[in-house]
Amino acid sequence: MFTSTHPRRVPDPDDPSTLMKEDGVAVCSQMWIENFREPDKTVTNLTNYLRRFELWVLAYQKVCADEMGAYMPRNAIQRSALEDLLALRNAVLDSRFKWGARLEFFIKSPKDKTEYESLSKRKIRAILTTTQPSPFQDQIVQEVLFMILEPIYEARFSQKSFAFRPGRNAHTVLRVVRRSFAGYLWYIKGDLSTILDGMKVGMVISALMRDVRDKKVIDLIKSALVTPVITTPHGEGEKKKKTKRKYQKKRVLAEDEPKPDPYWLDTFFGFAPEEAEKLPSWGHCGILSPLLSNVCVDELDRWMEDKIKEFYRPSKSDVIWNNSDGEAEQGNTSWPEFVPTSGPNKTRKIDYVRYGGHILIGIRGPRADAATLRKQLIEFCDQKYLLKLDNESLPIEHITKGIMFLDHVLCRRVVYPTLRYTATGGKIISEKGVGTLLSVTASLKQCIKQFRKLNFLKGDRDPDPQPCFRMFHATQAHTNQQMNKLLSTMVEWYRYADNRKKIVNFCSYIIRGSLAKLYAAKYKLRSRAKVYKIGARNLARPLKEKKGQSPEYHNLLRMGLVESIDGLMYTRMSLVPETDYSPFPNGWRPEHEKALLEYIRLDDPKILEEHRSGLGEQGLVSPQDYVSMLVWNYKRNAIGLDQLPATVSRGNNVESVESNPENDDEMNRAEGDREERCQAAQRYNDLCQRAGEEGSLPQESYNFALRGLEDTYGNCVNSEQDVMTAGTEDSLQQMEKLTARPVTPDGYFSPQQSMQGMVQLNLMAPTRDNYHGTQQTILGLVYRIIYRAFDFNNKEDCYAHVVKKM
């Protein structure tokens, strides 16, 4: 027996890494599952999650990625950083942590090399009295609180809100409007963005305590809201004397220093619509501010959902929404179905969406209903948020005038389609019909306004492109590359606009004209026409003049001596992709929420029992039970023929067994070996049964079971003794197929793996690349096989398909 000569290493009890019992992503996954399983339950035990050191390490990794510009794996975190992180956690739990510290920190950023003890009084005074970025330790505490609170409120938020939430964006709002707002005539557009500027602390805390009753977390958020933020006094910068600007050498960024946003991305941020420009920032809450604003405004969403049910009055004479159940599918109201105009005998209904602090309400019915709803909305905002609104801030507009929302215009187009149908006697009749459809069109006026704000053009009626001098010192290849990225993002932004081709072609014209003027000034070509003559329409040819007898450009490019120049994209309208009219499902949910709900449904014992009963009714066997049955039959029926002269009949009935008294010792040894194999098979059988009950097995156990099954089959076939097995010929063929081609669970659906992927949507990209699920769910194999097997006509084909897939 091998014995190690080295003493066993005793773990250091003071090492903070010993506190990490699980993976931080797994802890987050469990929080999401618990909250989505019971979304209406009041949460009272958040301090336990606040103690989990795994969450603090995960928060440290995310904040470091933002600070350093690169992801830091957990094994790369130094022990000193873990000790400082543990001290920060203990300070938060002991109420010793203070928001907005300037000189005393529990933990500092890895790139912060400042020695605060040796700073002069002037520098200390400047740190204490001027605006400073949020401390590194504050960002870590904000990240931990965000990871704890986000799953709680995401399970409770209304489906009518779309801003500052994972899986929802402005495109989702536009698709919802196109899907559900085609039948409305009157619209109320409201701006409640003053709520995002800040609310009273008591109102925020009361909104939080509706669902969270943990004193530690509530006090921590309250102190973040109450603690004043130190900013530079107004006008202090103007008192300084203007000094003559001297030449400054360009600073080279360090490898670990985050790079600034590229020019194309900075330009695209300038195209943000009015509804998405404002990002809430409350006190020292940081990234918690958008979540807290959604928590507060969620009361308005719930109030509007009650009003939707209250205002719904169906009419039997209407072709849509004529059922008492307002959420039922009553005709397709989305484009390009024709929606009839409203009248006295039409259904009355309202709908509502909210993006940040901006709301859009659609009313199907008379204008009096819209006026009544506006009056009630003003009273609710005054009572709940102390927000004074008037009729001008909540205008009522008709669909024919066009409603601007997220830089898209919602309008109604009247069409006269030709309706052809077969009348009595087989006669084909053609009639002109009248219908309306909702148009979601990108606003050209807003696009010109944004370009003018970014100094790309001047003028309104006849916009004239202006040279983009910020790219003056860049090469032609780099400039074209930057503008192509900008055009690609513009194409994606206007993806769901009816006039996508027209608006993108206009953007391409402005950018191309701006670059042509830039190149004309840079290479002294005098006019845009000269630039287009040399560089072609898409500016793909080099514009720089070659001195001497230099080779042609394509020869230099082939030799790798010059950069390849990509031409500008979408220079012609035919190159712009079509509008995306893919259908938007009713009751849509983001992918991570669908994975959560499906996981919870499959994890329900009742659903599992229904699936098992369905297997029995269809005459199928689950993979767990089938593998267990195979192993058990192999182990139980492995009896030597030279010891047993009797025969075993077909099936599972054994007729007779006669032993030879001269070989009792050999029989006893063989019996002992057989009992040992049976005990091993029984242990594996119990393991398989537990897999059927719990729904998952570790991948190592599964692979070990398959290897054991192969070894057993090989021993039974290749041993000197013949093997007798009880069963039908079909069972033998199925077992040979199973052992000939082992099953691998890697290709099947795994609810647990998808569950971890859902949480990784909210984490950073490096986290998605470094954290993966370590368990493979066996139940996914059952469900995928059964779902596909139900398409067969009879049980025999279905059963054969199951065996083949195994």
Secondary structure by P-SEA (a helix, b strand, c coil): cccccccccccccccccccccccaaaaaaaaaaaaaacccccccccccccccaaaaaaaaaaaaaaaaccccccccccaaaaaaaaaaaaaaaaccccccccccccccccccccccccccaaaaaaaacccccccaaaaaaaaaaaaacaaaaaaccccccccccccccaaaaaaaaacccccccbbbbbbcccccccccaaaaaaaaacccccaaaaaaaaaaaabbbbcccccccccccccccccccbbbbcccccccccaaaaaaaaaccccccbbbbccccccaaaaaaaaaaaaaaaaaaaaaaaabbbbcccccccccccccccccccccbbbbbbcccbbbbccccccccbbbbbbcccaaaaaaaaaaaaaaaaaacccccccccccccccccccccccbbbbbbbbbbbbbbbcccbbbbbbbbbbbbbbbcccaaaaaaaaaaacccccccbbbbbbccccccccaaaaaaaaaaaaaaaaaaaccccaaaaaaaaaaaaaaaaaaaaaaaaaccccaaaaaaaccccccccccccccccccaaaaaaaccbbbbbccccccccccccccccccccccccaaaaaaaaaaaaacaaaaaaaaaaaaaaccccaaaaaaaaaaaaaaaccccccccccccccccccbbbbbccaaaaaaaaaaaaaaaaaaaaaaaaaaaaaaaaccccaaaaaaaaaaaaaaaaaaccccbbbbbbccaaaaaaaaaaaabbbbccccccaaaaaaaaaaaaccaaaaaccccccccaaaaaaaaaaaacccccaaaaaaaaaaac
